[in-house]
Amino acid sequence: MTAETAAQDEQETRDDAAQSAGEVTDSAVVETSDAESAGAETAAAGEAPATDAEKAASDDVDDSDDESDDVESDDVESDDDDSDDDERDDEERLVEEGEIAGDYLEQLLDVLDFDGDIDLDVDGDRAIVSIDGGDDLTKLVGRKGEVLDALQELTRLAVQQATGDRSRLMLDIARWRADRRDRLARIGSEVAERVRESGVREELDPMTPFERKIVHDAVAAVDGVMSESEGAEPRRRVVVLRSS
């Protein structure tokens, strides 16, 4: 083999080696590209479930918010319903007290041989029972309402025995309490006006807590004066004086 042939062969060998190296490189590039494509497809395939999961989680959050709103709305409606139920229960309880008191008083009138019409009503947090229309009913009122007060306590005890709860029922006979209320309110207003003009305090006659409250309310409606209760039961009275 001549030197020229040897050099030619060596050159061809280098060319073959370079070609082989290029083919390997091209193959690696193709394989890498294929791998990247496959990886991208795999990633895309992997991202689809993640998106569904996120969507599901988002739906759960939305549903949770909706449920929270529903719960809050239900709570408000429940509170309103409870309040309405409590009011109905209180009114029904007072009506029941009035009916029990009416039955008791009807039997009592029969025993005492008195005639009268019994009316039942509810005023605020009290059951109101009134007896009117009969002859000589003032005998059941007594002097300054002592007999009426005693009958009221007996009626309250009868209601308590039937219901188990203490009653604040109000009994009126022959409009004695209604007329007394109007008279005391008028007295309270007149005394308040005098005290405002003169500045001199005035004391009223001893009264029951119910009667004193009527006077206090009447005095409170007049500007420049105030009222206080002084003394001990049963001699406790209302004092009206100019406010500072």
WOQUI-V91305 format. One line per field, one symbol per residue. psi: psi as a letter, one per 20 degrees, with the letter a starting at -180 (. if undefined). burial: + if it has 24 or more other ideal C-beta (glycine too) atoms within 12 Angstrom, else -. Layout:
psi=???
burial=???
This chain:
psi=prhggghgghghggggghgghghgggghgghggggggggghggghhhghhgggggggghggghggghgggggghgghgggggggggggggghghgggggggggghghghggilqqqpppqrpodkqppppprirqkhhhigrpkjggghghghggghgghhhhiqpqkqppppkkghghhggghgggggggggghhghjpqqprqqrrhghhhggghghhipqirrqrpqrqqjjprppprpq.
burial=--------------------------------------------------------------------------------------------++++++++++-+++-++----+-+-+-+++---+++++++----+--++---+--++-++-+++-++-------++++++++-+++-++--++-+++-++--++----++-+--++--++-+++-++--+--+++-+-------++++++--
